Amino acid sequence: MKITRREFVQISGATAAGLAVSGLGFDLWPVKSHAQMLKLKTKYAKETLTICPYCAVGCGAIVHTSKKGDGRVINIEGDPDHVISRGSLCAKGAGLSGLSENENRLLEPMYRAPYAKEWKTVSWDWALTEVAKRVKKTRDATFTKKNKKGQVVNRTTDIVSVGSAALDNEECWIYQALMRALGLVYIEHQARI
Amino acid sequence: MTNHWIDIGNSDCILISGSNAAENHPISFKYVVKAMRKGAKLISVDPRFTRTSSKADIFAPMRSGTDIALLGGMIKYILDNKLYNKKYVSAYTNAPFIVGKKFSFKNGLFSGYNRKARKYDKSTWAFAMDKKGVPKMDRGLKDPRCVFQLLKKHYSRYNTKLVSQITGTSEADLKKVYKAYTATGKTGKAGTIMYAMGWTQHTVGTQNIRTMAMIQLLLGNIGVAGGGVNALRGESNVQGSTDHCLLWHIWPGYLKTPRASNVSLAAYNKKWTPKSKDPISANWWQNYPKYSVSMLKSFFGDNATKAKAFGYNWLPKVDDGKAYSWLDLFDEMYKGTVKGFFAWGQNPACSGANAGKNRQAMKNLDWMVNVNIFDNETGSFWHGPGMNPSTIKTEVFMLPCCVSFEKEGSVTNSGRWSQWRYQGPKPLGNTKADGDIMMELGFKLKELYKKSGVFPEPIMNLKWDYMTNGMYDSHKVAKEINGYFLKNVDFPKKKKSFKKGQLVPSFAYLKADGSTSSGNWLYCNSYTEKGNMAARRGQEDAVNKIGLYPKFSWCWPVNRRIIYNRASVDLKGRPWDKKDWVVKWTGKKWIGDVPDGGWPPLGSLEKPNPKSKWAFIMRKHGHAQIFGPGRADGPFPEHYEPLECPIEKNFMSKERMNPTAAVYATDADAYLTCDPRYPLVGTTYRVVEHWQTGAMTRPQPWLLEMQPQVFVEMSEKLAKLKGIKNGERVLATSARGSLECTAIVTKRFKPFKIGKNVVHQVGFPWCFGWRWPETGKEESANLLTPAVGDPNTRIPETKAFMCNVSKL
């Protein structure tokens, strides 16, 4: 039977006692203890696969999310079956749960009024309604149907956008579609810098 | 990347320059080490002895901004010692093409230069054509006007002595690098390049990379396993976001943004569809209208009728000859012509060159929308250092998005592999997936424009049905990107029929008549009736056992893992490398990787098989471009000094800097060269613990503890001259701004001997900003860098500038 490294880890966990002093020629203890942890994790946690959000090597990671309580991440580690990274992660990737389980995260939409010194917490509905109004107001006031040469251009140069290489492919696509439908031409992101 | 991460393990010699892969792409090093264990040599060329250098067989220190000199010297070395793969060069590149009589190069300038406009008339660089309209060629490479002979002439000036004077690299080190790398010109050997922003962020960035691409072509290293030109991209989806073209100049799939002169869809397609008179040139872009029309169908769905030119006229046009790039965008914002600003998942207050200019520019806005996981220096610019909130009118909407593993979707890595990610926990607190924020904003706008508004058609007609049960559905978008048959369609030649509503199996089936949709033709084949290809997890390798893993995830185009692979074989379809082969002709078909088209091998150059195609199918004439007549700054790369440099005269010519570089002229754009106040060459880089501006990593206590402060690295000699001690806080300054930072006195930097002068270089990580850590004292190194750009890409020159460091 051909087994992948990860299956091996799981099997070895299930039959840990029998394998502990096996004649494989290398110390299985680290694998075994890790495997038992995994088993516990899958009982109490949902396992999902992800790709590291930092550099573009695209390393695989396994996210363990608690099935009980707050439903938050309890562990993230390298995915041994990922054919590029084979379980490895760098300092940032290995600490990935520090990104999601982080008290510094923004949790509510906020608004800063003209000349205000502070943020005000607002609702999503209010924030998006107001953003849409601003977009419409600026767009309608500045929309250019024809350029100086008289050529049809149907654009606005008074609204601009940057971002983002941190978005998923699908989000990139709908984002550019929305921006272009609004008539934006200044559409840029990280790839330019 | 032309190749991919695992393939680095197949290389015989790895050059890492303009990148510190060991630090910034750490897991890539798994494959560098793998190759080295099989005997590959690792070369590190860098101004600083980095973590990458510490693993290298050869380390060659080089002053920032002099890569073309160093690589130009390698071209000369290859030509002088006849180390090129002559069969490859003659058959697959444009080395045999005859260049027209108008082309010349004198005193650092190519023909056609207009000093007032700072532009070239590129028509003077055109190839000589035969009566049929096909470029004239000398496959023997002897004609004095052929590209190969012009190349020899151009790089004859790049002798090691002169190169050493410019780069500060010793002649002995240069020769070591040249000898080791050019050994891969031998048939069956492969060399690869791993580069990153250390090559792109220069006023000659494009030409840095072109010089290396030319070396790879001369050595026959493109298309082969362990070869290629490999950009190590820095963000998890910067490949995908580029493919989907969040960029002013291109539409999804690298289609052109329409110019104002493209007055109709027909004119647009005509303008951008290249025509070749050579029956053996695949000229793949001849399919352009199929891709543009299919894309418009994805934009506007059923509303994109043929009578309405599929909605072409609803989309914005840019003025001919004008750039709308990042640098231009912030220049306009600084001048006060911009009112509304979306900063979506990006932190330009720290990431942009001359970041101080960007921050000042934001004061001129009416409103800003800042979408991010954490508060950052952009959204909070109005209460940053030196800002007085009571005088700043800009309204800011700070919208919290969730992290990548709280939602579902795909990202494309540097090797073009699109990989699906799943949702673990739900978005924390009141955060939302970016996709949900976009969808909801779109609906709000549609609602407003339903009532009234200027030119509402594109907004009202935009296809916006990517929700399931009130939530954004990435699968629906992924399918739209792939594309659908919108009618029943028959392909009699291919003996295939498809029903309306089916997903298109590959871009070979896209049509220009509106019967197919595809949001991005390059991704057509990524989500088909067989399922979501990006989610595949197959562990088996392909028949050639070179680590292609064709059933793991999916890569563009059509799952081809190594592009330009028609060049990995000889004219009979036999691999140059018998062991690590990519594709192979069996006599009936290709096996191995997905070939660059299924046509049979050429057979011979004199009488090529009429059913065959030249190797480089994306090029109009089917050949890779050693001579690149489309570039803004010349068909051959030429060494110019950075805009800010430590020497008054370019040792190579009378032109000190790139005569076509994009420069800006507001009062925030100061540039000073050879100014005694700024005698040090500065550069920027990253550290493994932080990512880009640190907007995602600085708010993380574990990572911040490991790298808490912005620093400046300097040589022991320079520290002694300045009386600076290791660990003390110092002030770095440039013509544009200043930065307090911690001095790291190190052996990693050594002074350079440039001509007769000693030149010191220092370096700064650019991963900091005042918002995190909360001391507010660790600022962005981009406060120092100049907003000046490469003429082709307008990528800023943040990797070579002049600065000073002094005791506080």
Contacts between the chains, C-beta under 8 A, distances in Angstrom:
chain1	res1	chain2	res2	distance
A	4	B	539	5.9
A	46	B	424	7.1
A	48	B	405	7.0
A	48	B	422	4.2
A	48	B	423	6.6
A	48	B	424	4.5
A	49	B	421	7.1
A	49	B	422	5.7
A	50	B	404	6.6
A	50	B	405	4.3
A	50	B	421	4.6
A	50	B	422	6.5
A	50	B	424	6.9
A	51	B	236	6.6
A	51	B	404	7.8
A	51	B	411	5.6
A	51	B	413	7.5
A	51	B	419	4.8
A	51	B	421	5.1
A	52	B	236	6.5
A	53	B	236	4.7
A	53	B	403	7.1
A	53	B	404	4.2
A	53	B	405	7.8
A	53	B	411	7.8
A	53	B	696	7.6
A	54	B	235	7.8
A	54	B	236	6.2
A	54	B	691	4.8
A	54	B	696	7.7
A	55	B	24	6.4
A	55	B	25	5.2
A	55	B	232	7.7
A	55	B	233	7.7
A	55	B	234	5.7
A	55	B	235	7.1
A	55	B	236	6.9
A	55	B	691	7.4
A	56	B	25	7.6
A	56	B	232	7.2
A	56	B	233	3.9
A	56	B	234	6.4
A	56	B	235	6.1
A	56	B	236	6.0
A	56	B	237	7.6
A	56	B	238	6.0
A	56	B	239	6.0
A	56	B	413	4.9
A	56	B	414	3.9
A	57	B	5	5.9
A	57	B	25	5.3
A	57	B	26	7.9
A	57	B	27	4.8
A	57	B	28	5.4
A	57	B	413	6.3
A	57	B	414	6.8
A	58	B	5	7.6
A	58	B	236	6.9
A	58	B	411	6.9
A	58	B	412	8.0
A	58	B	413	2.9
A	58	B	414	7.2
A	58	B	415	7.4
A	58	B	417	6.2
A	58	B	419	5.6
A	59	B	27	5.1
A	60	B	419	7.8
A	63	B	405	5.1
A	63	B	422	8.0
A	63	B	424	3.7
A	63	B	425	7.8
A	64	B	424	7.8
A	65	B	424	4.4
A	65	B	425	4.7
A	71	B	425	5.6
A	71	B	426	6.5
A	72	B	425	5.4
A	72	B	428	7.7
A	73	B	405	7.7
A	73	B	424	6.1
A	73	B	425	5.6
A	76	B	405	7.7
A	81	B	537	6.9
A	81	B	539	6.8
A	83	B	6	6.9
A	83	B	539	6.8
A	83	B	547	7.9
A	83	B	549	4.6
A	83	B	552	4.9
A	84	B	5	5.1
A	84	B	6	6.0
A	84	B	27	7.2
A	84	B	413	7.8
A	84	B	415	7.9
A	84	B	417	7.9
A	85	B	27	5.0
A	85	B	30	7.5
A	86	B	30	7.2
A	88	B	27	5.2
A	88	B	30	6.3
A	89	B	27	7.2
A	90	B	26	3.9
A	90	B	27	6.3
A	90	B	688	5.7
A	91	B	26	7.8
A	91	B	688	5.3
A	91	B	689	5.3
A	91	B	703	7.1
A	91	B	706	6.9
A	92	B	688	6.9
A	92	B	689	6.6
A	92	B	690	7.7
A	92	B	691	5.9
A	92	B	697	6.2
A	92	B	703	6.5
A	93	B	27	7.9
A	95	B	700	6.7
A	95	B	702	5.0
A	95	B	703	6.1
A	96	B	405	7.8
A	98	B	700	4.3
A	98	B	701	7.2
A	98	B	702	5.2
A	98	B	703	6.9
A	99	B	373	7.4
A	99	B	403	5.6
A	99	B	696	6.4
A	99	B	700	6.3
A	100	B	403	4.8
A	100	B	405	6.7
A	100	B	406	6.7
A	100	B	424	8.0
A	100	B	425	6.8
A	100	B	428	6.7
A	102	B	374	7.9
A	102	B	699	6.3
A	102	B	700	6.2
A	104	B	374	5.7
A	104	B	375	7.9
A	104	B	699	3.9
A	104	B	700	7.9
A	104	B	772	7.5
A	105	B	373	6.0
A	105	B	374	6.2
A	105	B	400	7.1
A	105	B	428	6.1
A	105	B	429	7.2
A	105	B	431	7.2
A	105	B	699	7.7
A	106	B	372	7.0
A	106	B	373	6.8
A	106	B	374	6.2
A	106	B	375	6.0
A	106	B	398	6.6
A	106	B	400	3.6
A	106	B	431	7.1
A	107	B	400	6.0
A	107	B	428	6.6
A	107	B	429	3.2
A	107	B	430	5.5
A	107	B	431	6.3
A	108	B	400	6.6
A	108	B	429	6.9
A	108	B	430	4.9
A	109	B	397	7.0
A	109	B	398	6.7
A	109	B	399	5.3
A	109	B	400	6.5
A	109	B	430	7.3
A	110	B	397	7.7
A	110	B	398	4.3
A	111	B	395	7.3
A	111	B	396	7.2
A	111	B	397	5.8
A	111	B	398	7.4
A	112	B	382	6.5
A	112	B	394	7.9
A	112	B	395	6.5
A	112	B	396	4.1
A	112	B	398	7.3
A	113	B	395	6.2
A	114	B	392	7.7
A	114	B	393	4.4
A	114	B	394	7.1
A	114	B	395	5.7
A	115	B	389	6.7
A	115	B	390	5.3
A	115	B	391	7.3
A	115	B	392	6.7
A	115	B	393	6.3
A	116	B	389	6.7
A	117	B	383	7.1
A	117	B	389	4.7
A	117	B	390	6.9
A	119	B	398	6.9
A	124	B	430	7.0
A	124	B	432	7.0
A	124	B	440	7.6
A	127	B	397	5.4
A	127	B	399	6.3
A	128	B	437	7.4
A	128	B	440	5.3
A	128	B	441	5.5
A	128	B	444	5.4
A	129	B	444	5.9
A	130	B	397	7.0
A	131	B	367	7.8
A	131	B	369	5.6
A	131	B	397	5.4
A	131	B	441	6.3
A	131	B	444	7.7
A	132	B	441	6.2
A	132	B	444	3.7
A	132	B	445	5.0
A	132	B	447	7.8
A	132	B	448	5.8
A	133	B	448	7.1
A	134	B	340	6.1
A	134	B	366	7.2
A	134	B	367	4.7
A	134	B	395	7.4
A	135	B	340	6.4
A	135	B	445	6.4
A	136	B	445	6.8
A	136	B	448	5.1
A	136	B	449	7.2
A	136	B	453	6.1
A	138	B	339	4.8
A	138	B	340	4.5
A	138	B	366	6.8
A	138	B	367	7.6
A	139	B	453	7.9
A	139	B	454	6.9
A	140	B	453	5.7
A	140	B	454	4.3
A	142	B	339	7.1
A	143	B	454	4.6
A	143	B	455	5.9
A	145	B	455	6.9
A	147	B	260	5.5
A	147	B	319	5.7
A	149	B	260	6.9
A	151	B	260	3.9
A	151	B	261	6.6
A	151	B	263	6.8
A	151	B	317	7.2
A	152	B	260	7.4
A	152	B	263	7.0
A	152	B	313	6.9
A	152	B	317	6.9
A	153	B	260	5.2
A	153	B	316	6.5
A	153	B	317	4.4
A	153	B	318	7.6
A	153	B	319	7.2
A	154	B	313	7.1
A	154	B	314	6.9
A	154	B	315	7.3
A	154	B	316	5.5
A	154	B	317	6.7
A	154	B	455	6.1
A	154	B	458	7.7
A	155	B	316	3.5
A	155	B	317	6.6
A	155	B	318	7.6
A	156	B	316	7.7
A	157	B	324	7.8
A	157	B	332	7.2
A	157	B	337	7.1
A	157	B	338	7.5
A	158	B	337	7.0
A	158	B	338	5.9
A	158	B	339	4.5
A	158	B	340	6.5
A	159	B	338	7.5
A	159	B	339	6.9
A	159	B	340	4.0
A	159	B	341	7.4
A	159	B	342	7.5
A	160	B	329	5.1
A	160	B	332	7.6
A	160	B	333	6.9
A	160	B	338	5.4
A	160	B	340	7.4
A	160	B	341	5.7
A	160	B	342	7.3
A	161	B	246	7.9
A	161	B	341	7.5
A	161	B	342	4.1
A	161	B	344	6.7
A	162	B	326	7.1
A	162	B	329	7.2
A	162	B	341	7.9
A	162	B	342	7.1
A	162	B	343	5.5
A	162	B	344	7.2
A	162	B	346	4.9
A	162	B	348	5.8
A	163	B	246	7.2
A	163	B	342	7.1
A	163	B	343	6.1
A	163	B	344	3.6
A	163	B	345	4.3
A	163	B	346	3.7
A	163	B	371	7.4
A	164	B	241	6.7
A	164	B	246	7.3
A	164	B	344	5.2
A	164	B	345	2.9
A	164	B	346	5.1
A	164	B	434	7.9
A	165	B	235	3.7
A	165	B	236	7.4
A	165	B	237	5.4
A	165	B	238	3.7
A	165	B	240	7.8
A	165	B	241	4.4
A	165	B	242	7.8
A	165	B	246	7.9
A	165	B	345	7.6
A	165	B	346	8.0
A	166	B	235	6.3
A	166	B	236	6.9
A	166	B	237	6.7
A	166	B	345	4.2
A	166	B	346	7.7
A	166	B	404	7.7
A	166	B	696	7.9
A	167	B	237	6.4
A	167	B	241	6.3
A	167	B	344	7.5
A	167	B	345	5.8
A	167	B	434	5.5
A	168	B	237	6.6
A	168	B	240	7.6
A	168	B	404	7.5
A	168	B	407	7.3
A	168	B	409	3.0
A	168	B	410	6.0
A	168	B	411	6.0
A	168	B	421	7.4
A	168	B	434	7.6
A	168	B	435	7.2
A	168	B	474	6.4
A	169	B	237	6.6
A	169	B	240	4.2
A	169	B	241	7.9
A	169	B	243	7.6
A	169	B	244	6.3
A	169	B	409	6.5
A	169	B	410	4.7
A	169	B	411	6.5
A	169	B	412	6.2
A	169	B	418	6.5
A	169	B	478	7.3
A	169	B	481	7.0
A	169	B	523	7.6
A	170	B	409	4.9
A	170	B	410	6.8
A	170	B	435	6.6
A	170	B	466	7.9
A	170	B	474	4.3
A	170	B	477	3.6
A	170	B	478	5.4
A	170	B	481	6.8
A	171	B	409	6.5
A	171	B	433	7.8
A	171	B	434	4.8
A	171	B	435	4.8
A	171	B	438	6.5
A	171	B	474	7.7
A	171	B	477	7.8
A	172	B	237	7.1
A	172	B	240	6.1
A	172	B	241	4.7
A	172	B	244	4.1
A	172	B	246	5.8
A	173	B	244	4.9
A	173	B	252	6.6
A	173	B	477	5.9
A	173	B	480	7.5
A	173	B	481	5.4
A	173	B	519	5.3
A	173	B	520	6.7
A	174	B	435	6.8
A	174	B	438	5.4
A	174	B	439	7.1
A	174	B	442	7.6
A	174	B	466	6.3
A	174	B	477	5.8
A	175	B	246	6.8
A	175	B	344	6.9
A	175	B	434	7.6
A	175	B	438	5.5
A	176	B	244	6.0
A	176	B	245	6.1
A	176	B	246	5.4
A	176	B	252	6.8
A	177	B	298	8.0
A	177	B	299	5.8
A	177	B	462	6.5
A	177	B	519	7.8
A	178	B	438	6.1
A	178	B	441	7.2
A	178	B	442	5.2
A	178	B	445	7.9
A	178	B	462	7.1
A	179	B	342	7.6
A	180	B	251	8.0
A	180	B	299	7.7
A	180	B	315	5.6
A	180	B	316	6.4
A	180	B	458	7.7
A	181	B	299	7.3
A	181	B	314	7.4
A	181	B	315	7.5
A	181	B	458	4.2
A	181	B	459	5.4
A	181	B	462	4.4
A	182	B	445	7.4
A	182	B	458	7.5
A	182	B	459	6.7
A	183	B	316	4.6
A	183	B	455	7.2
A	183	B	458	7.0
A	184	B	316	6.8
A	185	B	248	6.0
A	185	B	257	7.5
A	185	B	316	5.1
A	185	B	317	8.0
A	185	B	318	5.2
A	185	B	324	5.1
A	186	B	248	6.2
A	186	B	324	5.1
A	186	B	328	7.6
A	186	B	329	4.6
A	186	B	332	7.4
A	186	B	338	7.6
A	187	B	246	5.9
A	187	B	247	6.6
A	187	B	248	5.5
A	187	B	324	8.0
A	188	B	246	7.1
A	188	B	247	6.2
A	188	B	248	6.0
A	188	B	324	7.9
A	188	B	325	6.4
A	188	B	326	4.6
A	188	B	329	5.8
A	189	B	238	8.0
A	189	B	241	5.7
A	189	B	246	4.3
A	189	B	247	6.8
A	189	B	346	6.3
A	190	B	234	7.6
A	190	B	235	5.6
A	190	B	238	5.5
A	190	B	241	7.2
A	190	B	346	6.2
A	190	B	351	7.3
A	190	B	692	7.5
A	191	B	238	5.4
A	191	B	241	6.4
A	191	B	242	4.5
A	191	B	246	7.5
A	191	B	247	6.3
A	192	B	247	6.6
A	192	B	325	5.9
A	192	B	326	4.2
A	192	B	793	7.2
A	192	B	794	6.8
A	192	B	795	6.2
A	193	B	201	7.7
A	193	B	326	5.8
A	193	B	351	6.0
A	193	B	352	6.4
A	193	B	353	7.1
A	193	B	795	6.5
A	193	B	796	6.2
A	193	B	798	7.8
